Amino acid sequence: MTDIAKKIVEMMSEQGVAGLPRNYELFYEAVTGTNQQLTKDLAKLGRSADQNELDALGKKYLVHHHRQGFFEDAHDRMSEQIKGVLKLLRDEQQSLRQYGQILDDTSGKITAPNQGSGALLSRIVSLLSDATGSTIDHGKKVVNSMNEKSAEITKINSELERYKKLANTDPLTQLANRRAFDSHIADVQGDRKNAMYSSLVFADIDHFKRINDSFGHIVGDKILSYVAGIMRKETGEDAFVARIGGEEFAILMQGTTEQEACDLAEKVRAAVESKEFINNKSGVNYGPVTLSLGICMGSEADDSADLYRKTDQALYASKNSGRNRVTRFSEIPAGNGTAFKDWLLYRK
């Protein structure tokens, strides 16, 4: 890691990049190859990248550094489009008012005494034809402009949805992040009917610090990604899976029994244990990699914070009992597996 840090600092210095944390993270991602597309895009900037170009990449790949600016920009753009729509409606209102005035004037001329000559009627028809044609043309322009502004507003909304997804996604594992998880479990536990049939699983990679110390953080990051992939595959689409800490994951399920939750947790544990974490080039075996898991049912907790604590107690019981196992909170003897973490970081 010392060599990597040195290389990053040297690269930033050679390219005249300011030593800002968000810039360092960009170059870290590029050097470690965690995000290959980012690596390619950063390389395209060459040695003349300015801060605006770097921040543009940051907004695309590291949105957590640019949250406020992104929303301010989207707000300004949305406001501009809405102002444009209101102006179009005001212009259309004025155009229709003028057209209505023409109709009123024409009606008065037609109904006035001694105003029935052919020449007058011809002029009236011509006036109405011109006014109608002008109003129709104006209406078409308004429709086209409204369509353009509607398309721009739709585009902004899509960007906001993309940002929301990125802001709620862990960039390394592509699982939901801690913020998204806290919000999701608050929704589930807020409905006591749903909470009664929900289950929470915490999973922690055993001796992960030893892996980082022995092989480096790059290997550690790859193992985190592999484990996340296994969890995503084994849990399917019905479970909500998130990375909630360094080497800690959570699985939230609804409409399950304790036995079903336990079976799924055991399936995940066995899949990780059976995976060979070997460097294909060097042949170095980074394993064994195992998980300790804890389970608690929503029916056993008073609220989301209580569910966090009790699931964490079950996880600690697995750690204290030898690791690489699944423990149910309902089976923990009193006083075992005590946890001290305040899991509820993002309170809703």
Buried (B, 14 or more C-beta within 10 A) or exposed (E): EEEBEEEBBEBBEEBEBEEBEBBBBBBBBBBBEBBEEBBEBBEEBEEEBEEEBBBBBBBBBBBEBBEEEBEEBBEEBBEEBEEBBEEBEEBBEEBEEBBEEBBEEBEEBEEEEEEEEEEBEEEBEEBBEEBEEBBEEBBEBBEEBBEEBEEBBEEBEEBBEEBEEBBBBBBBBEBBBBBBBBBBBBEBBEEEEBBEBBBBBBBBBBBBEEBBEEBBBBBBBBBBBBBBBBBBEBBEEEBBBBBBBEBBBBBBBBEBEBEEBBEBBBEBBBBBBEBEBEEEEEEEEBEBBBBBBBBBBBBBBEBBBBBBBBBBBBBBBBBBBEBBBBBBBBEBEEEBBEBEEEBBEEEE
